[in-house]
């Protein structure tokens, strides 16, 4: 990778971080990261926890993918056709374990942050 390519890549990454919304704090009216972690930690216990964990992550993923398709220049998440819902759920669960401070985020912001980290888009040149 040439010096110019590295500089462009670093600039593109910095720009993507500036464009991304700042995480919002969860509120009592809506589910947040703490709720999501509790559901995902207890998926083996019953179908309700599994449904809340997988369903919430899937819904947040679908919203991210829908809204980012309105503007190709601001793509923050690039999931490939071979990536599965299981891959997305695992990415979010791993992110929560590795970033406990993210549990204060709203559920949507937490999922977006996890997806941006695990499924980054190639730099737009």
Backbone torsions as a table, in degrees:
resi	resn	phi	psi	omega
1	UNK	NA	126.7	-178.3
2	UNK	-76.0	166.3	-179.9
3	UNK	-61.6	-40.6	179.5
4	UNK	-65.1	-42.8	179.1
5	UNK	-62.9	-42.8	178.3
6	UNK	-63.3	-41.0	179.2
7	UNK	-64.7	-43.3	177.8
8	UNK	-64.5	-40.6	179.4
9	UNK	-63.9	-43.4	178.6
10	UNK	-64.5	-40.1	178.6
11	UNK	-64.8	-41.6	179.4
12	UNK	-64.6	-40.3	178.4
13	UNK	-64.9	-44.3	179.0
14	UNK	-62.0	-41.2	178.8
15	UNK	-63.4	-42.0	179.1
16	UNK	-61.9	-38.9	178.4
17	UNK	-68.4	-33.8	177.6
18	UNK	-71.7	-34.5	-178.9
19	UNK	-73.9	-34.0	-176.6
20	UNK	-63.4	139.9	179.0
21	UNK	-67.2	149.7	175.3
22	UNK	-72.0	140.3	-179.5
23	UNK	-60.9	139.0	177.3
24	UNK	-98.9	151.7	178.6
25	UNK	-72.8	147.2	176.9
26	UNK	-72.6	158.0	178.3
27	UNK	-125.1	164.9	179.9
28	UNK	-67.0	-24.6	-176.8
29	UNK	-74.4	-23.1	-177.4
30	UNK	-131.3	159.2	-179.4
31	UNK	-73.2	146.4	178.9
32	UNK	-125.6	-168.0	-177.5
33	UNK	-61.8	-36.5	179.9
34	UNK	-64.5	-42.3	177.0
35	UNK	-61.5	-47.9	-177.5
36	UNK	-59.9	-44.5	179.9
37	UNK	-62.0	-41.3	178.4
38	UNK	-61.7	-42.4	178.6
39	UNK	-64.8	-46.4	-176.8
40	UNK	-69.4	-33.7	177.8
41	UNK	-67.9	-21.6	-176.2
42	UNK	-114.1	22.3	-178.3
43	UNK	-59.0	-33.2	-177.6
44	UNK	-72.1	-19.5	-173.9
45	UNK	-70.9	-44.1	-178.5
46	UNK	-163.2	169.1	-177.7
47	UNK	-66.6	-29.5	-178.9
48	UNK	-64.4	-47.5	179.5
49	UNK	-63.9	-41.6	177.8
50	UNK	-60.3	-46.9	-179.1
51	UNK	-63.6	-41.0	179.1
52	UNK	-66.2	-42.3	179.8
53	UNK	-66.2	-59.9	-175.5
54	UNK	-67.0	-41.0	-179.6
55	UNK	-64.7	-41.8	179.4
56	UNK	-66.4	-44.0	179.1
57	UNK	-65.1	-42.7	179.5
58	UNK	-62.4	-44.0	-179.9
59	UNK	-63.7	-44.1	179.0
60	UNK	-64.9	-42.1	176.9
61	UNK	-58.2	-47.3	-178.3
62	UNK	-61.8	-37.4	178.0
63	UNK	-67.1	-43.4	177.8
64	UNK	-58.1	-48.7	-177.1
65	UNK	-66.2	-37.1	179.0
66	UNK	-66.0	-50.5	-175.8
67	UNK	-70.3	-35.4	-179.2
68	UNK	-72.1	-20.4	177.9
69	UNK	-71.6	-9.8	176.5
70	UNK	-75.3	-20.5	-175.7
71	UNK	-147.0	95.8	-176.2
72	UNK	-60.3	-24.4	-178.0
73	UNK	-74.5	-16.8	-178.4
74	UNK	-112.8	32.9	178.6
75	UNK	-70.8	127.8	-179.8
76	UNK	-110.2	-21.8	-176.9
77	UNK	-129.1	128.5	179.0
78	UNK	-127.9	94.3	178.7
79	UNK	-91.6	133.1	-176.9
80	UNK	-88.1	161.1	-177.6
81	UNK	-61.3	-26.7	-179.8
82	UNK	-82.7	-11.3	177.7
83	UNK	-75.4	137.9	-176.3
84	UNK	-107.4	170.4	175.0
85	UNK	-60.5	-36.7	176.7
86	UNK	-59.7	-38.1	176.9
87	UNK	-63.4	-41.3	-179.3
88	UNK	-66.9	-46.4	179.4
89	UNK	-61.7	-44.9	178.7
90	UNK	-61.2	-38.7	178.9
91	UNK	-61.6	-42.1	-179.3
92	UNK	-70.2	-43.2	179.2
93	UNK	-62.3	-44.3	177.2
94	UNK	-61.2	-42.5	-179.1
95	UNK	-61.6	-42.6	179.5
96	UNK	-62.7	-39.4	179.7
97	UNK	-67.4	-37.4	-176.4
98	UNK	-85.8	-16.5	-176.1
99	UNK	-133.5	68.4	-176.1
100	UNK	-59.4	-24.4	177.4
101	UNK	-65.6	-20.4	-180.0
102	UNK	-73.6	-11.7	-178.8
103	UNK	-67.4	-15.9	176.0
104	UNK	-82.3	-9.4	-179.9
105	UNK	-74.2	162.0	169.4
106	UNK	-66.5	158.1	-178.4
107	UNK	-57.8	-45.0	-179.3
108	UNK	-63.2	-41.8	179.3
109	UNK	-67.2	-37.6	178.6
110	UNK	-63.5	-46.5	179.9
111	UNK	-63.4	-44.2	178.5
112	UNK	-59.0	-45.4	179.5
113	UNK	-61.0	-42.5	179.4
114	UNK	-64.3	-42.6	-178.9
115	UNK	-68.7	-37.8	177.7
116	UNK	-62.2	-37.6	-179.2
117	UNK	-72.9	-43.8	-174.5
118	UNK	-83.6	-31.9	-175.5
119	UNK	-125.7	61.5	-178.9
120	UNK	-68.8	154.0	176.8
121	UNK	-88.0	148.1	174.6
122	UNK	-63.9	151.9	179.9
123	UNK	-61.5	136.9	175.6
124	UNK	-86.1	118.9	-179.9
125	UNK	-111.5	NA	NA
